Amino acid sequence: MGRMTTRTDSTATGTLQIGDQWNAITIIAHSQTHPLKAICELTENAIDAGAKTVRIIRRRRQGEAFIEFEDDGRGVAADGEGRPDFERIATHLCDSMKRRLDAPARRGVHGEFGIGLLSFWSLGENLTMTSAGRDGRARELRLIRGQREYQIRPVGGLLAASGTQVVVGPLLEATRNLVTGEKIARYLSAELRDRIRRSGVQILVVDNVARKRLAVKPREFAGERLEIPRRYATPLGDVQVEVYLQDESGTGSIALCKDGTRVLPRISDLLSFQGPPWTDGRIEGIIDFEPLALAPGTRGGVVADAALETLASTGEAIARDMLAALAERDEAEAERASQQLLKQVHKAFTSALSQLPAEEYLYFDIPKPGAARQAAEPGSVQPGLFRRDPGPPATVMISPRHPRHRPGEEVRLSARVVDADSHRISEGVSLHWRIVSGTAWLTADAAACLVHGDQEGLATVEVLARQGDVEVRDRVEVRCVRELPASVSPSRRGLPSYRLAAEPGQLWRSRYDAAVNEIVINSAHRDFLASRSSAGRHRRYIGKLYAKEVVLSNFPDGSPAEALERLVELTLRTDDAL
């Protein structure tokens, strides 16, 4: 502390002072530990000086690695004698001349702390800065890592152009492999993304060690830009927003920037932004707010002040808009994915059911291959075919396969007799109907019968088709029930569609709504959530639910064992397609 008067009966006051200036300088120099950030600091000094071209050169000299910076900016400000005022730079740490610029000159200038040069401690052993005075004669400032002394001396010859040259090296052993040309270019493209755009500066990285020349281009985000406002007004200025929805890799992040320069790679590092959508790895982009105050040491943090409070408050509105845009986009994407998945499932089941007996899977009335060709009366002459008489009876089929009726009512059964080639036999065949078991009555004619009963229960009905010495039989179970299921409208025949309904904690996975021919799937069931780990797994899960509902709908009166047998039969024919 500064000088003060101490009294037992009064309050003591004073002013804070640096006790050890060199220790303070050492602490500041060591506060920047990121070598690529140090390169960014030196590049920004060139941009602050109005440079339109910056060359960053990586080279070797006598087995040692060096990094050089060349720019065509205004150079180092002159002293009273017209020479580069290196002495002020060396003796006014933490007191940047840039802070004294008026508002017009300050526009676009980022430096304000006067400690940027000290970042070379994280790069190499020495720093040499060369610039020319008004007479064109060059002078240089030399700093040595870990030493308090500096040296200023003239350099022979004239500089070919205005600007400044900075050489750092030999590079530290711990950093020489971290500052390759590719890494420098990639880092600057993200760190100075919008500053490069706004200033129009051209940055070229020349890696003489790897023999590469890399132009630093502002980083472009991939993915789909979220449709939210690009600017949010605040009393301190606009918050600029640019966010994109990436793929499902989950590695994206939203960076925080100050006037085009990245401050934090992840805004979610700030307490006010540690939640969705800021932590959603699918989103990548930037939030830029020029009034932010940077942490002087690392320039990788933000001072907690009114500007940060304003940003946090505005961030709530931005988050609401982002979440709304995400929900709208996710809903549209889910609908597209659902329709595509439904097509795949329908294709798989249409193929599977075409391989199974048509008389056993009737509920959804799935068209069979050749159905259109067989639409004419079986046994009739098809265009281009010779007429032929049907053969002996091979099969008789009762329809419907799962008849039901209420007590006191009746249900009509019909029989269809075909030969081995599925040609219908309509002449020379006699039909004989009977009740095999159960309490019911029937009235029969030549081709059909009416079954009726007064009590709930099952009745087994058999038909015998005879032609000469050939006999074929078929049976169905007629159920008498108090309530019949909702019928399916002819306009809704065919495989059902599906929709999602979230019912957390419920055990049911799916159910069939016959009234609208729709399978309802519980999207909150743990199995549904687990299936989302991959597209293929999710598709197969939906397929299994479809198989379950197809079996239950076609065999409602079957035993559990029969239902499981049918489920195996159906999934065997759909798994490969799904």
C-alpha positions as a Python dict, from the first residue, in 0.01 Angstrom:
ca = {
    (1, 'M'): (0, 0, 0),
    (2, 'G'): (95, 361, -37),
    (3, 'R'): (194, 589, 246),
    (4, 'M'): (-72, 635, 511),
    (5, 'T'): (-119, 768, 858),
    (6, 'T'): (-214, 514, 1122),
    (7, 'R'): (-402, 624, 1434),
    (8, 'T'): (-586, 431, 1699),
    (9, 'D'): (-876, 674, 1706),
    (10, 'S'): (-921, 738, 1330),
    (11, 'T'): (-966, 549, 996),
    (12, 'A'): (-647, 476, 803),
    (13, 'T'): (-651, 532, 424),
    (14, 'G'): (-397, 496, 143),
    (15, 'T'): (-344, 392, -221),
    (16, 'L'): (-244, 54, -362),
    (17, 'Q'): (98, 29, -523),
    (18, 'I'): (313, -234, -693),
    (19, 'G'): (563, -363, -442),
    (20, 'D'): (786, -536, -698),
    (21, 'Q'): (748, -410, -1055),
    (22, 'W'): (956, -684, -1212),
    (23, 'N'): (757, -952, -1032),
    (24, 'A'): (437, -791, -1162),
    (25, 'I'): (577, -788, -1517),
    (26, 'T'): (672, -1156, -1483),
    (27, 'I'): (321, -1245, -1365),
    (28, 'I'): (169, -1058, -1661),
    (29, 'A'): (404, -1222, -1909),
    (30, 'H'): (323, -1569, -1776),
    (31, 'S'): (-53, -1505, -1779),
    (32, 'Q'): (-60, -1584, -2152),
    (33, 'T'): (29, -1952, -2184),
    (34, 'H'): (-127, -2031, -2525),
    (35, 'P'): (139, -1997, -2800),
    (36, 'L'): (-121, -1970, -3078),
    (37, 'K'): (-299, -1698, -2882),
    (38, 'A'): (36, -1514, -2861),
    (39, 'I'): (66, -1533, -3242),
    (40, 'C'): (-288, -1396, -3262),
    (41, 'E'): (-191, -1105, -3031),
    (42, 'L'): (103, -1010, -3253),
    (43, 'T'): (-114, -1039, -3565),
    (44, 'E'): (-378, -814, -3411),
    (45, 'N'): (-113, -552, -3335),
    (46, 'A'): (-45, -538, -3709),
    (47, 'I'): (-419, -505, -3786),
    (48, 'D'): (-448, -228, -3524),
    (49, 'A'): (-170, -48, -3711),
    (50, 'G'): (-382, -47, -4026),
    (51, 'A'): (-200, -327, -4206),
    (52, 'K'): (-365, -457, -4521),
    (53, 'T'): (-122, -745, -4557),
    (54, 'V'): (34, -959, -4284),
    (55, 'R'): (287, -1235, -4353),
    (56, 'I'): (361, -1492, -4083),
    (57, 'I'): (673, -1689, -4166),
    (58, 'R'): (792, -2008, -3998),
    (59, 'R'): (1155, -2084, -4072),
    (60, 'R'): (1470, -2251, -3942),
    (61, 'R'): (1804, -2087, -3881),
    (62, 'Q'): (2105, -2292, -3778),
    (63, 'G'): (1877, -2571, -3656),
    (64, 'E'): (1651, -2342, -3452),
    (65, 'A'): (1286, -2253, -3529),
    (66, 'F'): (1168, -1891, -3559),
    (67, 'I'): (838, -1712, -3626),
    (68, 'E'): (845, -1383, -3818),
    (69, 'F'): (568, -1127, -3866),
    (70, 'E'): (579, -873, -4149),
    (71, 'D'): (309, -613, -4210),
    (72, 'D'): (254, -301, -4420),
    (73, 'G'): (86, -97, -4148),
    (74, 'R'): (177, 243, -4007),
    (75, 'G'): (472, 109, -3810),
    (76, 'V'): (572, 218, -3461),
    (77, 'A'): (465, 572, -3366),
    (78, 'A'): (753, 819, -3383),
    (79, 'D'): (902, 1010, -3091),
    (80, 'G'): (982, 1380, -3093),
    (81, 'E'): (1287, 1320, -3311),
    (82, 'G'): (1100, 1116, -3570),
    (83, 'R'): (1242, 782, -3463),
    (84, 'P'): (1031, 477, -3371),
    (85, 'D'): (941, 530, -3006),
    (86, 'F'): (1053, 191, -2881),
    (87, 'E'): (1152, 336, -2547),
    (88, 'R'): (795, 423, -2463),
    (89, 'I'): (683, 72, -2558),
    (90, 'A'): (944, -80, -2326),
    (91, 'T'): (883, 154, -2033),
    (92, 'H'): (502, 192, -2045),
    (93, 'L'): (376, -161, -2000),
    (94, 'C'): (6, -164, -1908),
    (95, 'D'): (-25, 187, -2055),
    (96, 'S'): (-100, 143, -2423),
    (97, 'M'): (-89, 450, -2648),
    (98, 'K'): (-398, 310, -2822),
    (99, 'R'): (-607, 408, -2521),
    (100, 'R'): (-536, 773, -2590),
    (101, 'L'): (-668, 767, -2945),
    (102, 'D'): (-980, 969, -3017),
    (103, 'A'): (-1303, 793, -3113),
    (104, 'P'): (-1252, 798, -3494),
    (105, 'A'): (-894, 671, -3465),
    (106, 'R'): (-999, 417, -3204),
    (107, 'R'): (-1253, 253, -3436),
    (108, 'G'): (-1138, -95, -3533),
    (109, 'V'): (-846, -91, -3287),
    (110, 'H'): (-850, -365, -3022),
    (111, 'G'): (-529, -320, -2822),
    (112, 'E'): (-574, -140, -2493),
    (113, 'F'): (-358, -303, -2225),
    (114, 'G'): (-2, -249, -2349),
    (115, 'I'): (103, -604, -2262),
    (116, 'G'): (66, -782, -2596),
    (117, 'L'): (441, -799, -2663),
    (118, 'L'): (499, -987, -2340),
    (119, 'S'): (301, -1281, -2482),
    (120, 'F'): (617, -1380, -2673),
    (121, 'W'): (734, -1545, -2348),
    (122, 'S'): (499, -1836, -2432),
    (123, 'L'): (661, -1866, -2780),
    (124, 'G'): (1035, -1815, -2777),
    (125, 'E'): (1350, -1687, -2611),
    (126, 'N'): (1378, -1346, -2778),
    (127, 'L'): (1166, -1086, -2953),
    (128, 'T'): (1305, -838, -3202),
    (129, 'M'): (1080, -561, -3339),
    (130, 'T'): (1202, -352, -3633),
    (131, 'S'): (1041, -34, -3771),
    (132, 'A'): (1155, 277, -3959),
    (133, 'G'): (1139, 640, -3855),
    (134, 'R'): (1028, 935, -4065),
    (135, 'D'): (1370, 941, -4232),
    (136, 'G'): (1331, 578, -4343),
    (137, 'R'): (1611, 456, -4118),
    (138, 'A'): (1529, 140, -3928),
    (139, 'R'): (1571, 75, -3557),
    (140, 'E'): (1497, -233, -3354),
    (141, 'L'): (1380, -321, -3004),
    (142, 'R'): (1510, -644, -2852),
    (143, 'L'): (1354, -818, -2552),
    (144, 'I'): (1483, -1134, -2385),
    (145, 'R'): (1250, -1382, -2214),
    (146, 'G'): (1289, -1373, -1837),
    (147, 'Q'): (1510, -1060, -1839),
    (148, 'R'): (1423, -708, -1734),
    (149, 'E'): (1666, -527, -1964),
    (150, 'Y'): (1577, -419, -2318),
    (151, 'Q'): (1794, -296, -2603),
    (152, 'I'): (1724, -41, -2878),
    (153, 'R'): (1968, -1, -3163),
    (154, 'P'): (1986, 121, -3524),
    (155, 'V'): (1975, -128, -3807),
    (156, 'G'): (2183, -79, -4118),
    (157, 'G'): (2005, 0, -4447),
    (158, 'L'): (1658, 126, -4527),
    (159, 'L'): (1329, -64, -4502),
    (160, 'A'): (1177, -140, -4840),
    (161, 'A'): (831, -48, -4717),
    (162, 'S'): (646, 93, -4421),
    (163, 'G'): (528, -133, -4147),
    (164, 'T'): (681, -348, -3879),
    (165, 'Q'): (877, -669, -3860),
    (166, 'V'): (868, -888, -3548),
    (167, 'V'): (1086, -1197, -3506),
    (168, 'V'): (1038, -1440, -3217),
    (169, 'G'): (1288, -1716, -3156),
    (170, 'P'): (1444, -1950, -3107),
    (171, 'L'): (1107, -2109, -3028),
    (172, 'L'): (1071, -2294, -2699),
    (173, 'E'): (1104, -2669, -2720),
    (174, 'A'): (755, -2707, -2571),
    (175, 'T'): (592, -2492, -2842),
    (176, 'R'): (788, -2544, -3164),
    (177, 'N'): (568, -2835, -3272),
    (178, 'L'): (247, -2654, -3173),
    (179, 'V'): (290, -2362, -3412),
    (180, 'T'): (302, -2528, -3752),
    (181, 'G'): (176, -2335, -4052),
    (182, 'E'): (-148, -2535, -4072),
    (183, 'K'): (-227, -2489, -3704),
    (184, 'I'): (-157, -2116, -3721),
    (185, 'A'): (-382, -2069, -4024),
    (186, 'R'): (-662, -2278, -3876),
    (187, 'Y'): (-647, -2097, -3542),
    (188, 'L'): (-645, -1747, -3691),
    (189, 'S'): (-932, -1831, -3927),
    (190, 'A'): (-1151, -1895, -3623),
    (191, 'E'): (-1001, -1647, -3376),
    (192, 'L'): (-1003, -1349, -3615),
    (193, 'R'): (-1293, -1463, -3834),
    (194, 'D'): (-1500, -1146, -3843),
    (195, 'R'): (-1210, -910, -3786),
    (196, 'I'): (-1054, -1034, -4109),
    (197, 'R'): (-1385, -979, -4287),
    (198, 'R'): (-1437, -627, -4153),
    (199, 'S'): (-1083, -500, -4196),
    (200, 'G'): (-1019, -667, -4530),
    (201, 'V'): (-668, -765, -4415),
    (202, 'Q'): (-494, -1043, -4605),
    (203, 'I'): (-302, -1284, -4384),
    (204, 'L'): (-59, -1528, -4541),
    (205, 'V'): (118, -1804, -4347),
    (206, 'V'): (444, -1912, -4510),
    (207, 'D'): (573, -2235, -4357),
    (208, 'N'): (924, -2273, -4498),
    (209, 'V'): (981, -2579, -4279),
    (210, 'A'): (686, -2772, -4424),
    (211, 'R'): (711, -2585, -4758),
    (212, 'K'): (352, -2463, -4750),
    (213, 'R'): (182, -2130, -4816),
    (214, 'L'): (-158, -2089, -4654),
    (215, 'A'): (-393, -1795, -4693),
    (216, 'V'): (-596, -1738, -4377),
    (217, 'K'): (-963, -1731, -4476),
    (218, 'P'): (-1242, -1646, -4231),
    (219, 'R'): (-1390, -1967, -4104),
    (220, 'E'): (-1717, -2067, -4269),
    (221, 'F'): (-1975, -2261, -4072),
    (222, 'A'): (-2135, -2565, -4229),
    (223, 'G'): (-2488, -2673, -4170),
    (224, 'E'): (-2822, -2495, -4178),
    (225, 'R'): (-2844, -2141, -4042),
    (226, 'L'): (-3110, -2100, -3775),
    (227, 'E'): (-3375, -1851, -3876),
    (228, 'I'): (-3348, -1602, -3591),
    (229, 'P'): (-3263, -1227, -3591),
    (230, 'R'): (-2901, -1146, -3668),
    (231, 'R'): (-2894, -846, -3434),
    (232, 'Y'): (-3046, -787, -3091),
    (233, 'A'): (-3052, -425, -2978),
    (234, 'T'): (-2934, -329, -2627),
    (235, 'P'): (-2867, 10, -2461),
    (236, 'L'): (-2493, -56, -2504),
    (237, 'G'): (-2506, -165, -2869),
    (238, 'D'): (-2619, -456, -3081),
    (239, 'V'): (-2550, -820, -3003),
    (240, 'Q'): (-2467, -991, -3331),
    (241, 'V'): (-2577, -1352, -3370),
    (242, 'E'): (-2479, -1615, -3626),
    (243, 'V'): (-2567, -1974, -3537),
    (244, 'Y'): (-2594, -2290, -3746),
    (245, 'L'): (-2738, -2635, -3691),
    (246, 'Q'): (-2474, -2897, -3757),
    (247, 'D'): (-2502, -3275, -3789),
    (248, 'E'): (-2564, -3509, -3498),
    (249, 'S'): (-2197, -3539, -3401),
    (250, 'G'): (-2255, -3318, -3098),
    (251, 'T'): (-1914, -3148, -3110),
    (252, 'G'): (-2026, -2798, -3205),
    (253, 'S'): (-2006, -2490, -2984),
    (254, 'I'): (-2108, -2125, -2988),
    (255, 'A'): (-1812, -1889, -2951),
    (256, 'L'): (-1819, -1552, -2779),
    (257, 'C'): (-1656, -1268, -2973),
    (258, 'K'): (-1572, -903, -2919),
    (259, 'D'): (-1581, -692, -3233),
    (260, 'G'): (-1486, -982, -3459),
    (261, 'T'): (-1222, -1143, -3235),
    (262, 'R'): (-1301, -1462, -3050),
    (263, 'V'): (-1290, -1429, -2673),
    (264, 'L'): (-1416, -1771, -2566),
    (265, 'P'): (-1447, -2082, -2786),
    (266, 'R'): (-1758, -2176, -2586),
    (267, 'I'): (-1998, -1918, -2450),
    (268, 'S'): (-2131, -2195, -2227),
    (269, 'D'): (-1818, -2145, -2012),
    (270, 'L'): (-1997, -1840, -1870),
    (271, 'L'): (-2232, -1913, -1581),
    (272, 'S'): (-2527, -1737, -1745),
    (273, 'F'): (-2503, -1958, -2051),
    (274, 'Q'): (-2464, -2303, -1896),
    (275, 'G'): (-2780, -2457, -2031),
    (276, 'P'): (-2968, -2523, -2355),
    (277, 'P'): (-2945, -2415, -2627),
    (278, 'W'): (-2590, -2294, -2553),
    (279, 'T'): (-2479, -2644, -2453),
    (280, 'D'): (-2646, -2816, -2750),
    (281, 'G'): (-2357, -2975, -2938),
    (282, 'R'): (-2555, -2962, -3265),
    (283, 'I'): (-2530, -2581, -3274),
    (284, 'E'): (-2223, -2389, -3388),
    (285, 'G'): (-2166, -2020, -3442),
    (286, 'I'): (-2080, -1693, -3272),
    (287, 'I'): (-2227, -1432, -3040),
    (288, 'D'): (-2048, -1097, -3085),
    (289, 'F'): (-2083, -805, -2842),
    (290, 'E'): (-1833, -521, -2884),
    (291, 'P'): (-1883, -352, -2539),
    (292, 'L'): (-1747, -655, -2352),
    (293, 'A'): (-1439, -593, -2140),
    (294, 'L'): (-1168, -857, -2174),
    (295, 'A'): (-965, -1008, -1896),
    (296, 'P'): (-630, -826, -1942),
    (297, 'G'): (-399, -1117, -1870),
    (298, 'T'): (-516, -1394, -2100),
    (299, 'R'): (-762, -1197, -2315),
    (300, 'G'): (-952, -1526, -2296),
    (301, 'G'): (-1216, -1422, -2047),
    (302, 'V'): (-1472, -1150, -1985),
    (303, 'V'): (-1488, -899, -1703),
    (304, 'A'): (-1807, -926, -1498),
    (305, 'D'): (-1949, -577, -1551),
    (306, 'A'): (-2256, -403, -1692),
    (307, 'A'): (-2175, -519, -2045),
    (308, 'L'): (-2170, -884, -1942),
    (309, 'E'): (-2492, -836, -1746),
    (310, 'T'): (-2653, -682, -2057),
    (311, 'L'): (-2533, -973, -2270),
    (312, 'A'): (-2672, -1227, -2022),
    (313, 'S'): (-3010, -1053, -2020),
    (314, 'T'): (-3022, -1039, -2400),
    (315, 'G'): (-2906, -1400, -2411),
    (316, 'E'): (-3240, -1505, -2260),
    (317, 'A'): (-3427, -1361, -2560),
    (318, 'I'): (-3176, -1514, -2801),
    (319, 'A'): (-3214, -1852, -2630),
    (320, 'R'): (-3593, -1840, -2661),
    (321, 'D'): (-3568, -1767, -3032),
    (322, 'M'): (-3309, -2040, -3083),
    (323, 'L'): (-3516, -2298, -2897),
    (324, 'A'): (-3827, -2204, -3095),
    (325, 'A'): (-3634, -2229, -3423),
    (326, 'L'): (-3488, -2564, -3316),
    (327, 'A'): (-3831, -2698, -3219),
    (328, 'E'): (-3978, -2591, -3553),
    (329, 'R'): (-3687, -2739, -3743),
    (330, 'D'): (-3689, -3062, -3538),
    (331, 'E'): (-4062, -3099, -3593),
    (332, 'A'): (-4023, -3059, -3968),
    (333, 'E'): (-3725, -3294, -3973),
    (334, 'A'): (-3912, -3550, -3763),
    (335, 'E'): (-4205, -3535, -4003),
    (336, 'R'): (-3976, -3589, -4303),
    (337, 'A'): (-3797, -3873, -4127),
    (338, 'S'): (-4128, -4024, -4020),
    (339, 'Q'): (-4263, -4021, -4374),
    (340, 'Q'): (-3944, -4176, -4509),
    (341, 'L'): (-3944, -4439, -4236),
    (342, 'L'): (-4313, -4513, -4302),
    (343, 'K'): (-4237, -4575, -4670),
    (344, 'Q'): (-3959, -4817, -4578),
    (345, 'V'): (-4180, -5002, -4329),
    (346, 'H'): (-4470, -5024, -4574),
    (347, 'K'): (-4241, -5155, -4845),
    (348, 'A'): (-4101, -5420, -4612),
    (349, 'F'): (-4445, -5537, -4495),
    (350, 'T'): (-4601, -5534, -4841),
    (351, 'S'): (-4319, -5762, -4955),
    (352, 'A'): (-4348, -5983, -4645),
    (353, 'L'): (-4725, -6023, -4665),
    (354, 'S'): (-4706, -6107, -5034),
    (355, 'Q'): (-4505, -6415, -4935),
    (356, 'L'): (-4762, -6533, -4679),
    (357, 'P'): (-5099, -6703, -4739),
    (358, 'A'): (-5347, -6445, -4859),
    (359, 'E'): (-5633, -6609, -4678),
    (360, 'E'): (-5456, -6576, -4341),
    (361, 'Y'): (-5358, -6207, -4351),
    (362, 'L'): (-5676, -6032, -4462),
    (363, 'Y'): (-5727, -5751, -4214),
    (364, 'F'): (-5539, -5473, -4393),
    (365, 'D'): (-5637, -5589, -4743),
    (366, 'I'): (-5280, -5570, -4877),
    (367, 'P'): (-5264, -5599, -5259),
    (368, 'K'): (-5091, -5916, -5368),
    (369, 'P'): (-4861, -5944, -5671),
    (370, 'G'): (-5071, -6015, -5976),
    (371, 'A'): (-5389, -5899, -5799),
    (372, 'A'): (-5475, -5665, -6081),
    (373, 'R'): (-5419, -5943, -6332),
    (374, 'Q'): (-5655, -6169, -6139),
    (375, 'A'): (-5923, -5904, -6091),
    (376, 'A'): (-6133, -6061, -6366),
    (377, 'E'): (-6346, -6361, -6284),
    (378, 'P'): (-6116, -6657, -6216),
    (379, 'G'): (-6134, -6902, -6499),
    (380, 'S'): (-6211, -6634, -6757),
    (381, 'V'): (-5994, -6582, -7063),
    (382, 'Q'): (-5720, -6318, -7017),
    (383, 'P'): (-5600, -6120, -7318),
    (384, 'G'): (-5342, -6318, -7512),
    (385, 'L'): (-5407, -6642, -7315),
    (386, 'F'): (-5582, -6963, -7420),
    (387, 'R'): (-5892, -7063, -7226),
    (388, 'R'): (-5848, -7371, -7016),
    (389, 'D'): (-6078, -7551, -6776),
    (390, 'P'): (-5991, -7544, -6405),
    (391, 'G'): (-5845, -7854, -6248),
    (392, 'P'): (-5975, -8050, -5949),
    (393, 'P'): (-6032, -7868, -5618),
    (394, 'A'): (-5711, -7795, -5428),
    (395, 'T'): (-5828, -7547, -5163),
    (396, 'V'): (-6148, -7408, -5018),
    (397, 'M'): (-6130, -7081, -4822),
    (398, 'I'): (-6394, -6938, -4589),
    (399, 'S'): (-6428, -6563, -4575),
    (400, 'P'): (-6407, -6365, -4351),
    (401, 'R'): (-6129, -6531, -4160),
    (402, 'H'): (-6223, -6385, -3818),
    (403, 'P'): (-6601, -6347, -3819),
    (404, 'R'): (-6778, -6186, -3526),
    (405, 'H'): (-7137, -6102, -3436),
    (406, 'R'): (-7341, -5978, -3142),
    (407, 'P'): (-7579, -6203, -2948),
    (408, 'G'): (-7901, -6240, -3140),
    (409, 'E'): (-7746, -6129, -3466),
    (410, 'E'): (-7592, -6326, -3752),
    (411, 'V'): (-7281, -6322, -3969),
    (412, 'R'): (-7255, -6433, -4331),
    (413, 'L'): (-6981, -6674, -4441),
    (414, 'S'): (-6888, -6754, -4800),
    (415, 'A'): (-6657, -7015, -4951),
    (416, 'R'): (-6425, -7000, -5252),
    (417, 'V'): (-6295, -7315, -5418),
    (418, 'V'): (-5980, -7298, -5637),
    (419, 'D'): (-5755, -7544, -5816),
    (420, 'A'): (-5380, -7578, -5777),
    (421, 'D'): (-5324, -7273, -6006),
    (422, 'S'): (-5566, -7058, -5803),
    (423, 'H'): (-5833, -7070, -6074),
    (424, 'R'): (-6177, -7052, -5920),
    (425, 'I'): (-6405, -7354, -5961),
    (426, 'S'): (-6765, -7241, -5986),
    (427, 'E'): (-6931, -7544, -6140),
    (428, 'G'): (-6956, -7910, -6041),
    (429, 'V'): (-6868, -7847, -5676),
    (430, 'S'): (-7102, -7902, -5380),
    (431, 'L'): (-7059, -7726, -5044),
    (432, 'H'): (-7161, -7875, -4710),
    (433, 'W'): (-7159, -7653, -4398),
    (434, 'R'): (-7171, -7767, -4035),
    (435, 'I'): (-7112, -7654, -3678),
    (436, 'V'): (-6815, -7851, -3543),
    (437, 'S'): (-6827, -7713, -3188),
    (438, 'G'): (-6989, -7437, -2986),
    (439, 'T'): (-7348, -7315, -2946),
    (440, 'A'): (-7463, -7163, -3274),
    (441, 'W'): (-7695, -7227, -3568),
    (442, 'L'): (-7647, -7194, -3937),
    (443, 'T'): (-7854, -7164, -4251),
    (444, 'A'): (-7675, -7260, -4573),
    (445, 'D'): (-7730, -7237, -4945),
    (446, 'A'): (-7519, -7337, -5246),
    (447, 'A'): (-7231, -7089, -5186),
    (448, 'A'): (-7273, -6936, -4841),
    (449, 'C'): (-7424, -6972, -4495),
    (450, 'L'): (-7556, -6753, -4215),
    (451, 'V'): (-7433, -6822, -3861),
    (452, 'H'): (-7624, -6686, -3560),
    (453, 'G'): (-7627, -6738, -3186),
    (454, 'D'): (-7760, -6592, -2862),
    (455, 'Q'): (-7473, -6650, -2621),
    (456, 'E'): (-7122, -6504, -2611),
    (457, 'G'): (-6854, -6755, -2703),
    (458, 'L'): (-6687, -6941, -2989),
    (459, 'A'): (-6833, -7168, -3254),
    (460, 'T'): (-6625, -7360, -3505),
    (461, 'V'): (-6776, -7375, -3854),
    (462, 'E'): (-6654, -7613, -4123),
    (463, 'V'): (-6720, -7628, -4496),
    (464, 'L'): (-6665, -7937, -4709),
    (465, 'A'): (-6621, -7886, -5085),
    (466, 'R'): (-6670, -8202, -5293),
    (467, 'Q'): (-6623, -8270, -5665),
    (468, 'G'): (-6648, -8634, -5754),
    (469, 'D'): (-6410, -8821, -5529),
    (470, 'V'): (-6209, -8505, -5437),
    (471, 'E'): (-6287, -8335, -5103),
    (472, 'V'): (-6126, -8026, -4943),
    (473, 'R'): (-6217, -7865, -4611),
    (474, 'D'): (-6172, -7536, -4424),
    (475, 'R'): (-6268, -7412, -4078),
    (476, 'V'): (-6307, -7075, -3904),
    (477, 'E'): (-6397, -6974, -3551),
    (478, 'V'): (-6702, -6751, -3522),
    (479, 'R'): (-6696, -6535, -3210),
    (480, 'C'): (-7015, -6402, -3051),
    (481, 'V'): (-6925, -6085, -2858),
    (482, 'R'): (-7123, -5810, -2692),
    (483, 'E'): (-6920, -5525, -2850),
    (484, 'L'): (-6772, -5529, -3198),
    (485, 'P'): (-6448, -5339, -3277),
    (486, 'A'): (-6470, -5025, -3485),
    (487, 'S'): (-6475, -5111, -3851),
    (488, 'V'): (-6218, -4981, -4094),
    (489, 'S'): (-6352, -4753, -4364),
    (490, 'P'): (-6283, -4876, -4720),
    (491, 'S'): (-6102, -4546, -4782),
    (492, 'R'): (-5857, -4640, -4508),
    (493, 'R'): (-5772, -4989, -4619),
    (494, 'G'): (-5409, -5081, -4657),
    (495, 'L'): (-5121, -5073, -4412),
    (496, 'P'): (-5175, -4816, -4136),
    (497, 'S'): (-4978, -4499, -4085),
    (498, 'Y'): (-4838, -4413, -3743),
    (499, 'R'): (-4815, -4119, -3507),
    (500, 'L'): (-4624, -4055, -3187),
    (501, 'A'): (-4783, -3996, -2849),
    (502, 'A'): (-4565, -3935, -2543),
    (503, 'E'): (-4692, -4104, -2227),
    (504, 'P'): (-4398, -4126, -1985),
    (505, 'G'): (-4410, -4407, -1731),
    (506, 'Q'): (-4666, -4613, -1928),
    (507, 'L'): (-4582, -4972, -2019),
    (508, 'W'): (-4755, -4980, -2357),
    (509, 'R'): (-4531, -4943, -2662),
    (510, 'S'): (-4793, -4922, -2936),
    (511, 'R'): (-5163, -4972, -3003),
    (512, 'Y'): (-5379, -4982, -3312),
    (513, 'D'): (-5659, -4727, -3369),
    (514, 'A'): (-5892, -4903, -3612),
    (515, 'A'): (-6114, -4597, -3657),
    (516, 'V'): (-5838, -4410, -3842),
    (517, 'N'): (-5621, -4708, -3943),
    (518, 'E'): (-5328, -4571, -3744),
    (519, 'I'): (-5070, -4721, -3511),
    (520, 'V'): (-5005, -4503, -3206),
    (521, 'I'): (-4647, -4534, -3075),
    (522, 'N'): (-4545, -4428, -2725),
    (523, 'S'): (-4248, -4197, -2791),
    (524, 'A'): (-4172, -4168, -2418),
    (525, 'H'): (-4126, -4542, -2366),
    (526, 'R'): (-3772, -4634, -2268),
    (527, 'D'): (-3747, -4877, -2561),
    (528, 'F'): (-3840, -4603, -2810),
    (529, 'L'): (-3579, -4370, -2659),
    (530, 'A'): (-3315, -4644, -2663),
    (531, 'S'): (-3391, -4718, -3030),
    (532, 'R'): (-3296, -4364, -3128),
    (533, 'S'): (-2926, -4441, -3083),
    (534, 'S'): (-2907, -4517, -3456),
    (535, 'A'): (-3133, -4482, -3759),
    (536, 'G'): (-3120, -4854, -3837),
    (537, 'R'): (-3205, -4957, -3484),
    (538, 'H'): (-3495, -4712, -3472),
    (539, 'R'): (-3629, -4836, -3805),
    (540, 'R'): (-3620, -5198, -3687),
    (541, 'Y'): (-3796, -5105, -3362),
    (542, 'I'): (-4081, -4938, -3552),
    (543, 'G'): (-4093, -5247, -3776),
    (544, 'K'): (-4135, -5477, -3475),
    (545, 'L'): (-4421, -5263, -3344),
    (546, 'Y'): (-4583, -5285, -3687),
    (547, 'A'): (-4542, -5662, -3688),
    (548, 'K'): (-4704, -5683, -3345),
    (549, 'E'): (-5007, -5479, -3454),
    (550, 'V'): (-5043, -5669, -3783),
    (551, 'V'): (-5048, -6000, -3595),
    (552, 'L'): (-5291, -5881, -3328),
    (553, 'S'): (-5524, -5734, -3590),
    (554, 'N'): (-5522, -6042, -3815),
    (555, 'F'): (-5540, -6302, -3536),
    (556, 'P'): (-5737, -6136, -3254),
    (557, 'D'): (-5870, -6463, -3116),
    (558, 'G'): (-5550, -6660, -3134),
    (559, 'S'): (-5368, -6793, -2830),
    (560, 'P'): (-5052, -6620, -2703),
    (561, 'A'): (-4850, -6906, -2849),
    (562, 'E'): (-5009, -6861, -3191),
    (563, 'A'): (-4951, -6484, -3178),
    (564, 'L'): (-4582, -6537, -3103),
    (565, 'E'): (-4553, -6791, -3384),
    (566, 'R'): (-4709, -6543, -3625),
    (567, 'L'): (-4479, -6266, -3498),
    (568, 'V'): (-4173, -6479, -3574),
    (569, 'E'): (-4319, -6562, -3915),
    (570, 'L'): (-4367, -6195, -4002),
    (571, 'T'): (-4045, -6049, -3857),
    (572, 'L'): (-3842, -6316, -4038),
    (573, 'R'): (-3964, -6166, -4365),
    (574, 'T'): (-3921, -5800, -4270),
    (575, 'D'): (-3592, -5786, -4076),
    (576, 'D'): (-3369, -5793, -4383),
    (577, 'A'): (-3563, -5510, -4549),
    (578, 'L'): (-3543, -5296, -4236),
}
